[in-house]
Amino acid sequence: MSYKTILVHADSSRHAQERVRVAARLALAEGAHLVGTAMTGISRYLYQDSSIDLTRTVVAMHMDALYQRADESLAQFEALAAQAGVPTCERRLVDDEPEGGLALQSRYADLVVVSQTDPDDQSARLTPRLPEYVMLNSARPVLVVPFAGTFEQLGANVLVAWDASIEATRAVTNAIPLLKRARHVTIAVFNPTLFDAHGEQPGADIALYLARHGVNIEVSLQQTGIDVGNALLSMAADRNADLIVMGGYGHARLRELLLGGATETVLRTMTVPVLMSH
C-alpha cells in the first residue's frame, strides 16, 4: 500500500512554497506522481450554464489576470518540484473555484495537500474554509500543512488520535504508507471509558492491526477534562510529534460547514501537519 498520486494546491498564497515542498518530499518518498493544480477562481457551473455568456459579464474583464495568476502559481510549483527532484509531475490549470476544484480532482488522487487557513493571508480570505471543505467533500485523506513554520521532516514520530469511529478508522487506514515509514507511532486514546467501541482493552485492536502492517506502535490511554483537540495538540508538543493523524468530524450543508469540536480546534490552532479523513 502506497500513495501513487499526490495532489497539491498551487496558488499565489505566501504559504504555497512550503506546501509544495512538503508534497514534493512525500512524492519522492512514495515514488508518487505529483500533480500541482491551480484554479482560476471562476465556478465551473458558470461555464456549464449555456445561458450565460461569460464574455458579456464583468468576469470577462478579469479573466486574463486570473489565468496569469494561475500560470504563475503553476510555474512556481514546477520549479519547486524540479528543485526537489520529483521524477514525475504535472501542472493542471482548472476553471473552477479552489474548494470545488480540489474536491473534484482529489477523487482521482491518493492524498491531497493543502495549507491551514491563515486569516492574515489575503489569498486565504477568498477561501477561508478550504481545508474543511475538501476534507468533507472529497472522500480522500487531506494533509493540512500549518501556515506557520517549515517542515523538513514529516512522519518520523506520529501521533494518532483513536476513538474507534468510522472517521478515525479511515484516517488510520489512509495513513498506513506514512505510518509504515515512521520510526515511532503513538495511538492516543482519550477518555476511553466513554466509548463502548473500544472493547476491553482500548487501542489494542487497532494496534494489532497496524502491527501486522509492520508499524512500530505504542498505545497511550489519556484522561482529560479539556477539549480533546487541545489535549491532542498538547500531547503532540510533549512528544515532539511531527505528524498528527485523526478523523475529520462534521458535515457540509450547501456552503455551510459544521465541524466537530476537536476537528475545529486542531484546524484552527495546529502546529504540526495533520492528516485528516472524513
Buried (B, 14 or more C-beta within 10 A) or exposed (E): EEBEBBBBBBBBBBBBBBBBBBBBBBBBBBEBBBBBBBBBBBBBEBEEEEEEEBEEEEBEEBBEEBBEBBEBBBBBBBEBBEEBEBEEBBBBBBBBBBBBBBBBBBEEBBBBBBBBBBEEBEBBEBBEBBBBBBBBBBEBBBBBBBBEEEBEEBBBBBBBBBBBBEBBBBBBBBBBBBBBBBEBBBBBBBBBEEBEEBEEEBBBBBBEBBEEEEBBBEBBBBEEEEBBBBBBBEBBEEBEBBBBBBBBBBEBEEEEBEBBEBBBBBBEEBBBBBBBBB
